[in-house]
Every structure is written in structure tokens, then in C-alpha cells.
Amino acid sequence: MGRLTARRLRVTLALVLLVLYPVAWMAPLLRAGLLPLFGMSEISVLSGLESLWATDPFLALIVLIFAIVAPYVKLALLLAAEVRRQGPFLAAATVWIGRIAMADIFLVALYVAVAKGIGVGRVETGWGLYLFTFCVLSALALGVAHPTRRP
């Protein structure tokens, strides 16, 4: 694959992810309920964050910054680095924000929570979990494939 084609592919993927991430945050990740007779509550990233905000605002703020804002900013910085000449500030900012972006850690924690929740009641995965997983893994691949990552 040529250098220009790879660059176009990275730009396209970054643009797609900038649109899909907010959709994934609102999409139903899980449907959970105590018993099948009482119905299932849909849980999304944003509804989970809202619920966390009601019980522990400090923890909710940490999750918001490290699992939502930082990965989105990292993606925007990667896109900016692709579409224009990357200066030292943009390179340093991209590396720094990449270190604190923890969407992948959030995703693993979500899977652990789902696995633990199965014994308590009924948990079904929603289509948003697959979309969110796609976004996180694609953003991770995009960060690894970015030219600033190479020596």
C-alpha cells in the first residue's frame, strides 16, 4: 500500500470514528434486569455515566475525562496530524493524550462487569457494545499505525 493511500485510509477511519464514537456512547451496550418478568433496562455509556454521577460525581468525572474525553481528543489530534504538517507541539500533545486515553481499559472493565453481573440477574449485550468495541479497537489500531509512533 502506498504512503498516500495509507494516509487517506487513516484520515477516513479517523473521520468515521469521530462520528461513530458519540453514537456508540448513546447506543445500548447492555440490557439488564433482575428477573425476565420485570423487563430489561438498557444501559449505555452515557446512561451509566449519568447513574455514576448521581452516586459519585468525582468518580464520574474521572471516567468522563479518561474514558470519553481523552480518547476523543486523541482521535481528533491524530486526524489533525494526518491532514496537516505535524509540529512538535501537536506530536507531543498526541503522545501525551494517548497515554491518558483509557477507553480500552473502560471497555475491559465493562466486559468484567457484564461477566460478574450474569450471576445476579439477566444481562444481554446490545448492539452498542459491538459498536463501542469496534470504535475502541479501531482507534487503538489508528494510534499504532500513525507515523509518529515509528522511530
ChimeraX commands (.cxc) that place a marker at each C-alpha (Angstrom):
marker #1 position 0.00,0.00,0.00 radius 0.5
marker #1 position 1.37,3.38,-0.95 radius 0.5
marker #1 position 2.14,6.08,1.57 radius 0.5
marker #1 position -0.62,8.36,0.25 radius 0.5
marker #1 position -3.21,5.55,0.25 radius 0.5
marker #1 position -2.34,4.60,3.84 radius 0.5
marker #1 position -2.66,8.24,4.87 radius 0.5
marker #1 position -6.07,8.55,3.19 radius 0.5
marker #1 position -7.20,5.37,4.91 radius 0.5
marker #1 position -6.11,6.72,8.32 radius 0.5
marker #1 position -7.88,10.05,7.67 radius 0.5
marker #1 position -11.06,8.28,6.59 radius 0.5
marker #1 position -11.01,5.96,9.61 radius 0.5
marker #1 position -10.45,8.89,11.98 radius 0.5
marker #1 position -13.37,10.83,10.45 radius 0.5
marker #1 position -15.64,7.79,10.67 radius 0.5
marker #1 position -14.65,7.23,14.30 radius 0.5
marker #1 position -15.28,10.87,15.20 radius 0.5
marker #1 position -18.88,10.29,14.07 radius 0.5
marker #1 position -19.31,6.77,15.45 radius 0.5
marker #1 position -17.94,7.37,18.96 radius 0.5
marker #1 position -20.86,9.63,20.04 radius 0.5
marker #1 position -23.31,7.14,18.53 radius 0.5
marker #1 position -21.64,4.34,20.50 radius 0.5
marker #1 position -21.84,6.36,23.71 radius 0.5
marker #1 position -25.63,6.64,23.33 radius 0.5
marker #1 position -26.25,3.14,21.95 radius 0.5
marker #1 position -27.49,0.38,24.25 radius 0.5
marker #1 position -24.47,-1.56,25.46 radius 0.5
marker #1 position -26.42,-3.87,27.72 radius 0.5
marker #1 position -29.90,-4.77,28.71 radius 0.5
marker #1 position -30.02,-5.81,32.34 radius 0.5
marker #1 position -32.76,-6.92,34.66 radius 0.5
marker #1 position -33.22,-8.78,37.88 radius 0.5
marker #1 position -35.85,-11.15,36.53 radius 0.5
marker #1 position -37.17,-11.60,32.99 radius 0.5
marker #1 position -40.70,-10.74,34.13 radius 0.5
marker #1 position -39.81,-7.17,35.16 radius 0.5
marker #1 position -38.35,-6.10,31.85 radius 0.5
marker #1 position -34.86,-5.08,30.94 radius 0.5
marker #1 position -33.19,-1.69,31.41 radius 0.5
marker #1 position -30.97,-0.51,28.59 radius 0.5
marker #1 position -27.59,0.77,29.67 radius 0.5
marker #1 position -25.40,2.98,27.51 radius 0.5
marker #1 position -22.07,4.62,28.23 radius 0.5
marker #1 position -23.82,7.94,28.85 radius 0.5
marker #1 position -26.61,6.48,30.99 radius 0.5
marker #1 position -24.04,4.59,33.04 radius 0.5
marker #1 position -22.06,7.78,33.46 radius 0.5
marker #1 position -25.23,9.65,34.46 radius 0.5
marker #1 position -26.02,6.98,37.04 radius 0.5
marker #1 position -22.48,7.13,38.36 radius 0.5
marker #1 position -22.70,10.95,38.53 radius 0.5
marker #1 position -25.71,10.64,40.83 radius 0.5
marker #1 position -23.84,8.41,43.29 radius 0.5
marker #1 position -20.20,9.51,42.96 radius 0.5
marker #1 position -19.56,12.71,40.96 radius 0.5
marker #1 position -15.77,12.58,41.44 radius 0.5
marker #1 position -15.51,9.06,40.00 radius 0.5
marker #1 position -17.90,10.02,37.21 radius 0.5
marker #1 position -15.68,12.97,36.33 radius 0.5
marker #1 position -12.63,10.72,36.20 radius 0.5
marker #1 position -14.44,8.24,33.93 radius 0.5
marker #1 position -15.67,11.10,31.75 radius 0.5
marker #1 position -12.18,12.54,31.32 radius 0.5
marker #1 position -10.18,9.34,30.87 radius 0.5
marker #1 position -12.69,7.11,29.06 radius 0.5
marker #1 position -14.62,9.58,26.90 radius 0.5
marker #1 position -12.95,13.00,26.52 radius 0.5
marker #1 position -9.30,11.89,26.28 radius 0.5
marker #1 position -9.86,9.16,23.64 radius 0.5
marker #1 position -11.96,11.57,21.56 radius 0.5
marker #1 position -9.35,14.32,21.80 radius 0.5
marker #1 position -6.63,11.79,20.93 radius 0.5
marker #1 position -8.58,10.83,17.82 radius 0.5
marker #1 position -9.01,14.49,16.85 radius 0.5
marker #1 position -5.28,15.10,17.34 radius 0.5
marker #1 position -4.40,12.08,15.22 radius 0.5
marker #1 position -6.67,13.41,12.49 radius 0.5
marker #1 position -5.12,16.87,12.76 radius 0.5
marker #1 position -1.66,15.32,12.48 radius 0.5
marker #1 position -2.73,13.48,9.32 radius 0.5
marker #1 position -4.28,16.43,7.50 radius 0.5
marker #1 position -1.60,18.99,8.21 radius 0.5
marker #1 position 2.09,19.11,8.83 radius 0.5
marker #1 position 2.76,17.94,12.37 radius 0.5
marker #1 position 4.74,20.31,14.54 radius 0.5
marker #1 position 6.48,19.40,17.79 radius 0.5
marker #1 position 3.57,20.64,19.93 radius 0.5
marker #1 position 0.99,18.50,18.09 radius 0.5
marker #1 position 3.27,15.45,18.25 radius 0.5
marker #1 position 3.85,15.90,21.98 radius 0.5
marker #1 position 0.14,16.52,22.65 radius 0.5
marker #1 position -0.84,13.41,20.69 radius 0.5
marker #1 position 1.61,11.22,22.62 radius 0.5
marker #1 position 0.59,12.73,25.99 radius 0.5
marker #1 position -3.16,12.40,25.42 radius 0.5
marker #1 position -2.63,8.88,24.08 radius 0.5
marker #1 position -1.12,7.90,27.39 radius 0.5
marker #1 position -4.12,9.01,29.41 radius 0.5
marker #1 position -6.83,7.88,26.97 radius 0.5
marker #1 position -8.26,4.84,28.66 radius 0.5
marker #1 position -11.24,3.83,26.53 radius 0.5
marker #1 position -9.69,0.41,26.07 radius 0.5
marker #1 position -9.38,-0.02,29.86 radius 0.5
marker #1 position -13.00,1.12,30.23 radius 0.5
marker #1 position -14.05,-1.50,27.67 radius 0.5
marker #1 position -12.27,-4.30,29.54 radius 0.5
marker #1 position -13.84,-3.11,32.80 radius 0.5
marker #1 position -17.23,-3.15,31.10 radius 0.5
marker #1 position -16.73,-6.74,29.97 radius 0.5
marker #1 position -15.73,-7.75,33.50 radius 0.5
marker #1 position -18.83,-6.03,34.89 radius 0.5
marker #1 position -21.00,-7.89,32.38 radius 0.5
marker #1 position -19.44,-11.23,33.30 radius 0.5
marker #1 position -19.94,-10.60,37.03 radius 0.5
marker #1 position -23.50,-9.36,36.52 radius 0.5
marker #1 position -24.65,-12.56,34.84 radius 0.5
marker #1 position -24.87,-14.38,38.20 radius 0.5
marker #1 position -27.06,-11.66,39.75 radius 0.5
marker #1 position -29.75,-11.31,37.12 radius 0.5
marker #1 position -30.16,-11.37,33.42 radius 0.5
marker #1 position -27.76,-9.44,31.19 radius 0.5
marker #1 position -27.94,-9.26,27.41 radius 0.5
marker #1 position -25.49,-7.45,25.19 radius 0.5
marker #1 position -26.81,-4.69,22.96 radius 0.5
marker #1 position -25.62,-3.63,19.54 radius 0.5
marker #1 position -23.88,-0.63,21.09 radius 0.5
marker #1 position -21.36,-2.90,22.81 radius 0.5
marker #1 position -20.19,-4.15,19.42 radius 0.5
marker #1 position -20.10,-0.63,18.01 radius 0.5
marker #1 position -18.19,0.68,21.04 radius 0.5
marker #1 position -15.75,-2.25,20.82 radius 0.5
marker #1 position -15.22,-1.51,17.12 radius 0.5
marker #1 position -14.56,2.17,17.86 radius 0.5
marker #1 position -12.10,1.45,20.66 radius 0.5
marker #1 position -10.16,-1.20,18.75 radius 0.5
marker #1 position -10.11,0.89,15.56 radius 0.5
marker #1 position -8.86,3.95,17.44 radius 0.5
marker #1 position -6.20,1.78,19.08 radius 0.5
marker #1 position -5.11,0.48,15.66 radius 0.5
marker #1 position -5.12,4.01,14.26 radius 0.5
marker #1 position -2.83,5.18,17.06 radius 0.5
marker #1 position -0.45,2.29,16.47 radius 0.5
marker #1 position -0.43,2.85,12.68 radius 0.5
marker #1 position 0.20,6.58,12.99 radius 0.5
marker #1 position 3.61,7.64,11.64 radius 0.5
marker #1 position 4.53,9.43,14.91 radius 0.5
marker #1 position 4.61,6.01,16.58 radius 0.5
marker #1 position 7.50,4.87,14.41 radius 0.5
marker #1 position 11.13,5.66,15.29 radius 0.5
marker link #1:1,2 radius 0.2
marker link #1:2,3 radius 0.2
marker link #1:3,4 radius 0.2
marker link #1:4,5 radius 0.2
marker link #1:5,6 radius 0.2
marker link #1:6,7 radius 0.2
marker link #1:7,8 radius 0.2
marker link #1:8,9 radius 0.2
marker link #1:9,10 radius 0.2
marker link #1:10,11 radius 0.2
marker link #1:11,12 radius 0.2
marker link #1:12,13 radius 0.2
marker link #1:13,14 radius 0.2
marker link #1:14,15 radius 0.2
marker link #1:15,16 radius 0.2
marker link #1:16,17 radius 0.2
marker link #1:17,18 radius 0.2
marker link #1:18,19 radius 0.2
marker link #1:19,20 radius 0.2
marker link #1:20,21 radius 0.2
marker link #1:21,22 radius 0.2
marker link #1:22,23 radius 0.2
marker link #1:23,24 radius 0.2
marker link #1:24,25 radius 0.2
marker link #1:25,26 radius 0.2
marker link #1:26,27 radius 0.2
marker link #1:27,28 radius 0.2
marker link #1:28,29 radius 0.2
marker link #1:29,30 radius 0.2
marker link #1:30,31 radius 0.2
marker link #1:31,32 radius 0.2
marker link #1:32,33 radius 0.2
marker link #1:33,34 radius 0.2
marker link #1:34,35 radius 0.2
marker link #1:35,36 radius 0.2
marker link #1:36,37 radius 0.2
marker link #1:37,38 radius 0.2
marker link #1:38,39 radius 0.2
marker link #1:39,40 radius 0.2
marker link #1:40,41 radius 0.2
marker link #1:41,42 radius 0.2
marker link #1:42,43 radius 0.2
marker link #1:43,44 radius 0.2
marker link #1:44,45 radius 0.2
marker link #1:45,46 radius 0.2
marker link #1:46,47 radius 0.2
marker link #1:47,48 radius 0.2
marker link #1:48,49 radius 0.2
marker link #1:49,50 radius 0.2
marker link #1:50,51 radius 0.2
marker link #1:51,52 radius 0.2
marker link #1:52,53 radius 0.2
marker link #1:53,54 radius 0.2
marker link #1:54,55 radius 0.2
marker link #1:55,56 radius 0.2
marker link #1:56,57 radius 0.2
marker link #1:57,58 radius 0.2
marker link #1:58,59 radius 0.2
marker link #1:59,60 radius 0.2
marker link #1:60,61 radius 0.2
marker link #1:61,62 radius 0.2
marker link #1:62,63 radius 0.2
marker link #1:63,64 radius 0.2
marker link #1:64,65 radius 0.2
marker link #1:65,66 radius 0.2
marker link #1:66,67 radius 0.2
marker link #1:67,68 radius 0.2
marker link #1:68,69 radius 0.2
marker link #1:69,70 radius 0.2
marker link #1:70,71 radius 0.2
marker link #1:71,72 radius 0.2
marker link #1:72,73 radius 0.2
marker link #1:73,74 radius 0.2
marker link #1:74,75 radius 0.2
marker link #1:75,76 radius 0.2
marker link #1:76,77 radius 0.2
marker link #1:77,78 radius 0.2
marker link #1:78,79 radius 0.2
marker link #1:79,80 radius 0.2
marker link #1:80,81 radius 0.2
marker link #1:81,82 radius 0.2
marker link #1:82,83 radius 0.2
marker link #1:83,84 radius 0.2
marker link #1:84,85 radius 0.2
marker link #1:85,86 radius 0.2
marker link #1:86,87 radius 0.2
marker link #1:87,88 radius 0.2
marker link #1:88,89 radius 0.2
marker link #1:89,90 radius 0.2
marker link #1:90,91 radius 0.2
marker link #1:91,92 radius 0.2
marker link #1:92,93 radius 0.2
marker link #1:93,94 radius 0.2
marker link #1:94,95 radius 0.2
marker link #1:95,96 radius 0.2
marker link #1:96,97 radius 0.2
marker link #1:97,98 radius 0.2
marker link #1:98,99 radius 0.2
marker link #1:99,100 radius 0.2
marker link #1:100,101 radius 0.2
marker link #1:101,102 radius 0.2
marker link #1:102,103 radius 0.2
marker link #1:103,104 radius 0.2
marker link #1:104,105 radius 0.2
marker link #1:105,106 radius 0.2
marker link #1:106,107 radius 0.2
marker link #1:107,108 radius 0.2
marker link #1:108,109 radius 0.2
marker link #1:109,110 radius 0.2
marker link #1:110,111 radius 0.2
marker link #1:111,112 radius 0.2
marker link #1:112,113 radius 0.2
marker link #1:113,114 radius 0.2
marker link #1:114,115 radius 0.2
marker link #1:115,116 radius 0.2
marker link #1:116,117 radius 0.2
marker link #1:117,118 radius 0.2
marker link #1:118,119 radius 0.2
marker link #1:119,120 radius 0.2
marker link #1:120,121 radius 0.2
marker link #1:121,122 radius 0.2
marker link #1:122,123 radius 0.2
marker link #1:123,124 radius 0.2
marker link #1:124,125 radius 0.2
marker link #1:125,126 radius 0.2
marker link #1:126,127 radius 0.2
marker link #1:127,128 radius 0.2
marker link #1:128,129 radius 0.2
marker link #1:129,130 radius 0.2
marker link #1:130,131 radius 0.2
marker link #1:131,132 radius 0.2
marker link #1:132,133 radius 0.2
marker link #1:133,134 radius 0.2
marker link #1:134,135 radius 0.2
marker link #1:135,136 radius 0.2
marker link #1:136,137 radius 0.2
marker link #1:137,138 radius 0.2
marker link #1:138,139 radius 0.2
marker link #1:139,140 radius 0.2
marker link #1:140,141 radius 0.2
marker link #1:141,142 radius 0.2
marker link #1:142,143 radius 0.2
marker link #1:143,144 radius 0.2
marker link #1:144,145 radius 0.2
marker link #1:145,146 radius 0.2
marker link #1:146,147 radius 0.2
marker link #1:147,148 radius 0.2
marker link #1:148,149 radius 0.2
marker link #1:149,150 radius 0.2
marker link #1:150,151 radius 0.2
view
